[in-house]
């Protein structure tokens, strides 16, 4: 048997990522200098990542990335950055983040844009450390954009190749034939949306509609909104701010979960792509349906909110936050009725559009599943009929449909197994949680949503979970963020041997 994977190429590219990790570390370093707090939690990782990165780059001179090396590179990159991102938390030595397992959980939650936190007392952590949480989420959102557009769509991961049908990714690649150029295009769009949100949030402060929104808060929340991540430096999340801020955050969550290639063409004046996108219409339809359903339940059952505007605001905000897997909270929805919470639980399985910063199964796959199922019902009634599945006018081939069915099934199986583990492991240490809370925590970590219910609720923390559960949840966040398949492929003997 011969090894067919040149792991050195994958590690070299991981080294390149680590070598440049010092750049985002400048942001919390600057905050630490301004506040007069210790800078060593950021200086030491700067030196370490540069040294490790240069070392990995010297493993080989090859830089061409084949499919097999791409799977390994994708998996290792997220894992390596999560480990590096945990280092400042441990070195700072404050609060729950000083414990290595908690630090790794928090860092993985950040880089995978999950937003599940183990922080208990926010005031025990410096503004620099809290800013680092926001920065790694912003990096994770950008990273998944490049990954989805330039890598996963080419590896045909779980139907990700359909992004080419839905948004004409090939047209982007004609404009930007190299991955580095595609990344640059997405980078500029991503930075533009982030800058716009900073201006909007701080602008609300300047005109008196958001007195609590400092420039620091505006930057931190812009980083974690466009990336659909959800880490906030405030213990009360977005509930710490005025209704004007809550309404202002909603459109940026929606944009962050919209296909960035589609946004690129819309900004270029090509509105036909937006009008012709089946997935975009389905995405907006999902948001509208669940918002009306949640609002209807809250009105019918007597929500703990006063007035129509407040019920509407929290319904819109929480549905958008969970469907887009942002994970912000405008209110403690754990106090809502069982029906409302179950609707939010279903939202965890949806996700935004493919080619966005969002997580979960994604609307593109659900749309194909529904179209294929409707086609199958039609052909059962009329066996002689030939009725292909179409997406935005293009025919979806049967192999892609099978890929999507398989990916969706594997995702649900992962969720079920994770739920069982969480329930059993918490019972082992006599941590009292309900079956629904176990399901919520499993779904929230695997689908990278963030807050769940009960002890993992929007204003609570994952810290009470035992270390073994947090380590498994860390694994779930990693696997879920990179679309499952790259990790599963690495576990097959045929991947490594001829």
Secondary structure as GFF3:
##gff-version 3
##sequence-region A 1 498
A	DSSP	alpha_helix	7	19	.	.	.	ID=ss1
A	DSSP	alpha_helix	21	35	.	.	.	ID=ss2
A	DSSP	alpha_helix	40	57	.	.	.	ID=ss3
A	DSSP	alpha_helix	67	92	.	.	.	ID=ss4
A	DSSP	three_ten_helix	95	98	.	.	.	ID=ss5
A	DSSP	alpha_helix	100	111	.	.	.	ID=ss6
A	DSSP	three_ten_helix	122	124	.	.	.	ID=ss7
A	DSSP	alpha_helix	127	146	.	.	.	ID=ss8
A	DSSP	pi_helix	147	152	.	.	.	ID=ss9
A	DSSP	alpha_helix	153	155	.	.	.	ID=ss10
A	DSSP	alpha_helix	162	167	.	.	.	ID=ss11
A	DSSP	alpha_helix	169	175	.	.	.	ID=ss12
A	DSSP	alpha_helix	179	206	.	.	.	ID=ss13
A	DSSP	alpha_helix	215	226	.	.	.	ID=ss14
A	DSSP	three_ten_helix	237	240	.	.	.	ID=ss15
A	DSSP	alpha_helix	243	256	.	.	.	ID=ss16
A	DSSP	alpha_helix	260	267	.	.	.	ID=ss17
A	DSSP	alpha_helix	272	275	.	.	.	ID=ss18
A	DSSP	alpha_helix	278	301	.	.	.	ID=ss19
A	DSSP	alpha_helix	308	323	.	.	.	ID=ss20
A	DSSP	three_ten_helix	333	335	.	.	.	ID=ss21
A	DSSP	alpha_helix	338	347	.	.	.	ID=ss22
A	DSSP	alpha_helix	363	381	.	.	.	ID=ss23
A	DSSP	beta_strand	389	391	.	.	.	ID=ss24
A	DSSP	beta_strand	394	396	.	.	.	ID=ss25
A	DSSP	alpha_helix	398	428	.	.	.	ID=ss26
A	DSSP	alpha_helix	435	446	.	.	.	ID=ss27
A	DSSP	three_ten_helix	454	456	.	.	.	ID=ss28
A	DSSP	three_ten_helix	462	464	.	.	.	ID=ss29
A	DSSP	alpha_helix	467	481	.	.	.	ID=ss30
A	DSSP	alpha_helix	485	490	.	.	.	ID=ss31
A	DSSP	alpha_helix	493	496	.	.	.	ID=ss32
###
